Amino acid sequence: MTFEYQVHGDDYSLAGRASSSIKKKLKQLGLPSDIIKRTAISMYEAEINMVIHADGGDIRVDLEPDRIRIILSDRGPGIPDLELAMQEGYSTASEQARELGFGAGMGLMNIRKNSDEMKIDSVVGEGTVVSIVLNLTD
């Protein structure tokens, strides 16, 4: 089963809509609550990053028998220093994002903490692809 979403950049009023939709769908499918929570957190953090930093992008969620795979692709500026971006508290969020309560520098950390696999491919000037996997079996 596959779900696809489009995320609009700089539209904070729509931020989190895709992750809320997936959370609802996973509940309807009867998945365990811990998987639903981890999926929603991981996807929300990545989705918010797309709004704040990347002028939006596309999300594809594949529900497979043994895992949930989330691919988030944006057309943003890319991440020049991925190692630095992965440090807790590091943020390049705008003042507007910070005033709205975003940009604390915990997004990538929360994705890594709540997913079983996380991969980031980023090219400066072209965009970023974040791949997240949550295993449904041990």
Secondary structure as UniProt FT lines:
FT   STRAND          2..8
FT   TURN            9..10
FT   TURN            12..16
FT   HELIX           17..28
FT   TURN            29..30
FT   HELIX           33..53
FT   STRAND          56..63
FT   STRAND          67..74
FT   HELIX           82..85
FT   TURN            88..89
FT   HELIX           95..99
FT   TURN            100..101
FT   HELIX           107..114
FT   STRAND          117..123
FT   TURN            124..126
FT   STRAND          127..135
//
